[in-house]
Amino acid sequence: MAEAADELSTPLGQNTAGKTRRVRLPFTAMQALAVLLGLVLVGFAGVALFNDNPLGGEPIARITLRNPAPAAADDKHAPAEPVVKSAAKSPAAAGDSKTVTIIDGSSGKRQDVVIGAGDPAEKTTDGDAPPLAMTGIDPRLLEKSRYGMIPAVADGLKPFTVYAGEADRAKAARMPVVAIVVAGLGVGAAKTTDAIMKLPPAVTLAFTPYGADPGKLAERARTQRHEILLQIPMEPFDYPDNDPGPQTLLTTLSSEQNLDRLYWHLSRLQGYAGIANFMGARFVATDPVMQPIVREAAKRGLSFFDDGSIPRSVAQSLSAGQSLPFAKADFAIDVVPTSAEIDRALVKLETIAKERGTAVGVASALPVSIERLGAWLKTLDSKGIMLVPLTTAMLKSKSG
């Protein structure tokens, strides 16, 4: 068996040509890496020393800046200046405003921006009435409160008579009449618009004080010749589990506190002929807290509508004591919101109108309610019954 020989076992002087010889480099791998890093650093140093751009490598955006003509320059050299001056004069006359010209650096486009010294409305004195938020409002029938404008009596005029819906009252006095109030409007713009546009003008619309812009919707209703009411949120029996909303009138508050809350609601929109309860089973049945509210409504030339949902309501007796125009709904026509039940309730309303001469129904703005009401109202003439705004029904009941 042959054994491989190493350098120690190989005899001296013998040829070792079969052995492979290793090649050794004059430097190590670490030394080569160090040399490469040194070259890189030298390159960066050279760029930094010999390049004349101290911000080399950073992003650069190039814009063109053009200096506007000096304000004191002659008109011949600055033809655009008179335009700027005329634009500045008009705002200045209105509210000490200034006009700043902004120039787009890339396109050279000029844009004048008016910077006002403040809202002119904020500069009005206590004796100045602010601009009216709604058209068709008699400014004499407005009074300034800390929340805004609220209704008032002036020059023998009352909101109840000025904002009452149009009706042939002489004809209404000779035949059975029906008044319909669609309540809960102002919160949902879609359902409110349906009630405004799909129902005839003689239908009275009642708005809550809530919603993004109840005043705008109320103005649209008045534009379509609807008579409108303002619903006042009042405390129900299960408050606060059942909360009508912010600024609700409460039996636990003083009369001054409730009147302050009432003013907040009254300022939310304008042009209404009266107020109505929004919920309020506990409040409307409590004489001491209702008295100041009814007294204030009479003082401001309004009316009061009781939606009929509160059996122990004291609103009617208190209204009579203040000679306040009043009406109470006989029932809600859409307690069961189906076509069959609503039609049955409307037939019942016809019967009451023929027996008593006046009937008042209240409804919500559900699509089915609007649809059934619209169809039913078209049949009233043939039945010898007249549809009237709520104010006309109030006056007829009072005269009767």
VOGU-3710 file (C-alpha; in Angstrom, 3 decimals, decimal comma):
1> maeaadelst> 0,000/0,000/0,000  1,556/3,232/-1,082  1,672/6,147/1,293  1,833/9,796/0,262  5,073/11,469/1,259  5,310/14,937/2,742  8,255/17,299/2,787  9,754/15,711/5,885  9,682/12,159/4,563  11,017/13,058/1,087
11> plgqntagkt> 14,726/12,322/0,705  17,019/15,256/0,158  17,941/15,975/-3,422  14,956/14,244/-5,001  12,825/16,038/-7,609  9,380/17,248/-6,339  7,953/18,435/-9,659  4,595/16,841/-9,066  3,856/19,193/-6,182  1,504/22,287/-6,954
21> rrvrlpftam> 2,935/25,606/-5,953  0,749/28,348/-4,298  0,762/31,956/-5,618  0,891/34,598/-2,898  -0,279/38,270/-3,504  1,841/41,099/-2,176  -1,181/42,463/-0,133  -4,121/41,091/1,804  -7,862/41,475/1,066  -8,280/43,902/3,971
31> qalavllglv> -5,539/46,071/2,571  -7,279/46,137/-0,855  -10,615/47,172/0,732  -8,918/49,933/2,676  -7,325/51,278/-0,545  -10,753/51,349/-2,320  -12,388/53,235/0,542  -9,518/55,699/0,493  -10,012/56,341/-3,211  -13,729/56,999/-2,685
41> lvgfagvalf> -13,020/59,486/0,066  -10,438/61,235/-2,088  -12,986/61,540/-4,890  -15,609/63,158/-2,620  -12,990/65,493/-1,196  -11,988/66,564/-4,688  -15,594/67,362/-5,632  -16,067/69,380/-2,453  -12,840/71,341/-2,964  -13,042/72,097/-6,651
51> ndnplggepi> -16,839/72,376/-7,282  -18,157/75,982/-7,021  -21,706/74,904/-5,949  -21,885/74,758/-2,134  -25,381/73,224/-2,307  -24,413/70,536/-4,766  -26,610/67,479/-4,617  -29,635/69,243/-3,095  -32,953/69,561/-5,067  -33,313/72,859/-6,888
61> aritlrnpap> -36,539/74,564/-8,044  -36,244/77,521/-10,382  -38,942/80,240/-10,307  -39,239/83,611/-11,967  -39,892/86,606/-9,731  -41,117/89,806/-11,281  -41,294/92,989/-9,282  -44,646/94,797/-9,651  -44,623/98,392/-10,745  -44,116/100,826/-7,829
71> aaaddkhapa> -47,291/102,352/-6,454  -45,992/105,844/-7,100  -45,026/105,138/-10,715  -46,506/107,178/-13,511  -49,689/105,816/-15,116  -47,933/105,626/-18,495  -45,425/103,162/-17,124  -47,939/101,147/-15,112  -51,193/100,785/-17,074  -52,583/98,099/-14,804
81> epvvksaaks> -52,344/100,256/-11,696  -55,617/102,205/-12,147  -57,511/98,894/-12,247  -55,998/97,859/-8,956  -56,784/101,234/-7,436  -60,398/101,138/-8,499  -60,733/97,662/-7,114  -59,323/98,821/-3,823  -61,593/101,835/-3,514  -64,848/99,931/-3,596
91> paaagdsktv> -64,078/97,536/-0,731  -62,537/100,328/1,255  -65,757/102,267/1,109  -67,667/99,263/2,403  -65,399/98,169/5,220  -61,907/99,763/5,076  -60,561/96,870/3,031  -57,239/96,571/1,212  -56,399/94,883/-2,078  -53,283/92,735/-2,329
101> tiidgssgkr> -52,016/91,675/-5,763  -50,619/88,134/-5,936  -48,456/87,236/-8,955  -47,914/83,659/-10,100  -44,126/83,345/-10,624  -44,370/80,669/-13,311  -47,113/82,173/-15,462  -47,043/85,830/-14,488  -50,799/85,773/-13,815  -51,998/88,569/-11,509
111> qdvvigagdp> -54,747/88,028/-8,943  -56,229/90,725/-6,700  -57,289/89,556/-3,250  -59,375/91,814/-1,003  -58,471/91,707/2,675  -61,184/93,254/4,826  -60,767/94,984/8,143  -63,489/92,804/9,623  -67,077/91,733/9,083  -69,211/94,839/8,554
121> aekttdgdap> -71,991/93,108/10,482  -69,784/93,116/13,551  -69,544/96,922/13,368  -73,268/97,534/13,528  -74,394/99,374/16,599  -77,129/98,173/18,913  -79,602/100,396/17,128  -78,853/98,987/13,685  -80,734/95,928/12,499  -78,525/93,269/10,850
131> plamtgidpr> -79,322/92,128/7,310  -82,403/89,935/7,152  -81,703/86,270/6,626  -85,014/85,595/4,877  -86,903/87,433/2,180  -90,439/88,634/2,684  -89,898/89,421/6,369  -91,298/92,667/7,761  -88,371/94,281/9,633  -90,811/96,047/11,924
141> lleksrygmi> -91,817/92,676/13,344  -88,309/91,811/14,508  -86,618/92,472/17,800  -82,938/91,963/18,547  -81,985/89,399/21,189  -78,603/88,079/22,227  -79,188/85,091/19,934  -80,468/86,998/16,918  -83,715/88,467/15,654  -86,968/87,252/17,225
151> pavadglkpf> -90,600/88,137/16,435  -92,260/91,188/17,940  -95,409/93,303/17,683  -95,106/96,735/16,083  -97,390/99,406/14,619  -100,457/97,308/15,402  -99,113/94,412/13,341  -98,599/90,861/14,602  -96,666/87,976/13,056  -99,811/85,858/13,389
161> tvyageadra> -101,746/88,061/10,966  -98,868/89,180/8,707  -97,503/85,658/8,116  -100,839/83,824/8,026  -101,478/81,747/4,917  -103,794/83,010/2,204  -107,401/81,799/2,408  -110,931/82,837/1,544  -112,085/83,243/5,148  -115,573/84,330/4,194
171> kaarmpvvai> -116,014/81,060/2,291  -114,419/79,090/5,111  -116,960/80,485/7,538  -119,803/78,964/5,489  -118,532/75,397/5,019  -116,627/72,597/6,784  -112,883/73,149/6,816  -109,860/70,937/7,395  -106,393/72,119/8,389  -103,371/69,858/7,983
181> vvaglgvgaa> -100,069/70,462/9,775  -97,007/68,525/8,624  -94,546/68,644/11,525  -90,947/67,742/12,262  -89,499/69,541/9,244  -86,097/71,187/8,874  -83,865/68,302/9,943  -84,071/66,173/6,804  -83,710/68,344/3,714  -85,120/65,689/1,366
191> kttdaimklp> -88,332/65,027/3,282  -88,777/68,739/3,977  -88,453/69,525/0,286  -91,010/66,821/-0,551  -93,516/68,370/1,835  -92,883/71,861/0,472  -93,147/70,947/-3,202  -95,678/68,096/-3,244  -98,354/69,485/-0,921  -100,639/72,441/-1,749
201> pavtlaftpy> -99,900/75,863/-0,205  -102,853/75,613/2,187  -101,038/72,878/4,142  -99,257/74,376/7,162  -95,659/73,282/7,720  -94,060/73,133/11,186  -90,269/73,355/11,499  -88,030/72,239/14,333  -85,212/74,643/15,260  -82,565/72,056/14,439
211> gadpgklaer> -80,819/71,077/11,215  -77,966/72,597/9,238  -80,006/75,523/7,894  -83,670/75,465/8,969  -84,056/79,119/8,001  -83,253/78,403/4,366  -85,822/75,600/4,182  -88,418/77,729/5,962  -87,795/80,517/3,466  -88,356/78,090/0,609
221> artqrheill> -91,638/76,993/2,185  -92,803/80,594/2,422  -91,760/81,167/-1,177  -94,182/78,361/-2,099  -96,859/80,225/-0,064  -96,978/77,742/2,805  -97,811/79,051/6,232  -95,150/77,953/8,721  -94,885/77,298/12,467  -91,885/76,906/14,757
231> qipmepfdyp> -91,809/73,849/17,004  -90,345/74,410/20,486  -88,657/71,346/22,080  -90,192/70,677/25,503  -89,504/68,143/28,226  -91,156/64,704/27,845  -91,859/62,371/30,776  -88,844/60,155/30,109  -86,296/62,971/29,802  -83,282/62,735/29,502
241> dndpgpqtll> -83,541/59,188/28,116  -85,815/60,734/25,505  -84,130/64,049/24,713  -85,803/66,415/22,198  -82,503/68,242/21,601  -80,381/71,217/22,678  -82,026/74,066/24,599  -85,071/71,971/25,532  -87,504/73,749/27,861  -87,451/71,924/31,221
251> ttlsseqnld> -89,712/71,834/34,270  -86,601/71,974/36,492  -85,488/75,367/35,140  -86,631/78,788/36,257  -88,959/80,840/34,072  -86,039/83,151/33,187  -83,941/80,193/32,051  -86,754/78,738/29,958  -87,474/82,127/28,396  -83,797/82,453/27,496
261> rlywhlsrlq> -83,967/79,052/25,809  -87,181/80,082/24,075  -85,399/83,111/22,605  -82,712/80,828/21,208  -85,373/78,791/19,392  -87,255/81,872/18,200  -84,082/83,220/16,581  -83,442/80,115/14,476  -85,782/81,161/11,659  -88,249/83,890/10,803
271> gyagianfmg> -91,630/84,400/9,230  -93,669/81,940/11,323  -97,228/82,642/12,414  -97,005/80,727/15,681  -95,230/78,166/17,803  -96,025/74,538/18,583  -94,863/71,965/21,081  -92,189/69,496/20,004  -92,737/66,517/22,319  -93,210/67,978/25,859
281> arfvatdpvm> -95,592/65,566/27,594  -94,371/66,686/31,035  -93,774/70,350/30,256  -97,057/71,089/28,469  -98,996/69,446/31,312  -97,286/71,586/33,976  -99,122/74,878/34,489  -96,407/76,939/36,298  -93,761/76,415/33,587  -96,178/76,788/30,675
291> qpivreaakr> -97,618/80,111/31,831  -94,528/82,229/31,012  -94,185/80,568/27,601  -97,812/81,197/26,619  -97,602/84,750/27,966  -94,459/85,419/25,914  -96,057/83,997/22,754  -99,045/86,324/23,215  -96,739/89,271/23,873  -94,942/88,627/20,586
301> glsffddgsi> -98,105/88,324/18,505  -97,859/84,592/17,828  -100,271/81,660/18,077  -99,964/78,267/19,757  -100,576/74,875/18,185  -100,971/71,818/20,409  -100,201/68,643/18,445  -102,795/66,702/20,472  -100,380/64,115/21,813  -100,691/65,256/25,452
311> prsvaqslsa> -104,053/64,450/27,103  -103,389/66,637/30,173  -102,153/69,652/28,212  -102,845/73,017/29,832  -102,049/74,942/26,633  -105,671/75,574/25,654  -106,777/77,051/28,973  -103,650/79,202/29,284  -104,022/80,436/25,694  -107,626/81,444/26,346
321> gqslpfakad> -106,497/83,449/29,367  -104,018/85,378/27,195  -106,335/85,744/24,164  -103,738/83,779/22,242  -104,897/82,219/18,943  -104,948/78,480/19,567  -105,654/75,184/17,842  -105,288/71,571/18,909  -104,920/68,648/16,549  -107,726/66,117/16,688
331> faidvvptsa> -105,241/63,316/16,041  -102,180/62,317/14,071  -103,124/60,706/10,790  -100,026/58,504/10,445  -99,608/56,915/13,860  -99,707/53,664/11,894  -97,727/54,611/8,766  -99,453/52,446/6,202  -101,580/53,556/3,272  -104,694/51,793/4,563
341> eidralvkle> -104,472/53,251/8,080  -103,709/56,754/6,838  -106,685/56,645/4,464  -108,884/55,471/7,342  -107,694/58,374/9,519  -108,392/60,889/6,763  -111,961/59,647/6,393  -112,372/60,138/10,145  -111,056/63,691/9,777  -113,725/64,360/7,116
351> tiakergtav> -116,415/63,215/9,511  -115,201/65,524/12,279  -115,101/68,486/9,871  -118,708/67,888/8,798  -119,910/67,430/12,379  -118,075/70,331/14,039  -117,263/72,590/11,107  -113,507/72,420/11,730  -111,030/69,529/11,895  -107,265/69,633/12,393
361> gvasalpvsi> -104,927/66,786/11,558  -101,178/66,499/12,089  -98,780/64,313/10,138  -95,094/63,624/9,758  -93,245/63,974/6,470  -92,988/60,254/5,766  -93,153/59,478/2,041  -96,307/57,428/2,508  -97,926/60,270/4,471  -97,088/62,830/1,793
371> erlgawlktl> -98,354/60,519/-0,947  -101,696/59,699/0,739  -102,265/63,307/1,812  -101,656/64,551/-1,713  -104,190/62,134/-3,164  -106,806/62,823/-0,462  -106,577/66,601/-0,608  -107,550/66,534/-4,285  -110,924/64,990/-3,340  -111,988/67,541/-0,711
381> dskgimlvpl> -113,746/69,963/-3,079  -116,037/67,244/-4,361  -116,913/66,374/-0,766  -117,851/69,925/0,160  -114,858/70,390/2,480  -112,371/73,234/2,250  -108,650/72,890/2,969  -107,414/75,929/4,917  -104,199/77,031/6,633  -104,110/76,483/10,382
391> ttamlksksg> -104,483/80,205/11,137  -107,820/80,246/9,293  -109,030/77,272/11,340  -107,948/79,073/14,525  -109,902/82,205/13,597  -112,981/80,219/12,621  -112,957/78,277/15,884  -112,550/81,510/17,850  -115,413/83,236/16,037  -117,621/80,159/16,369
//
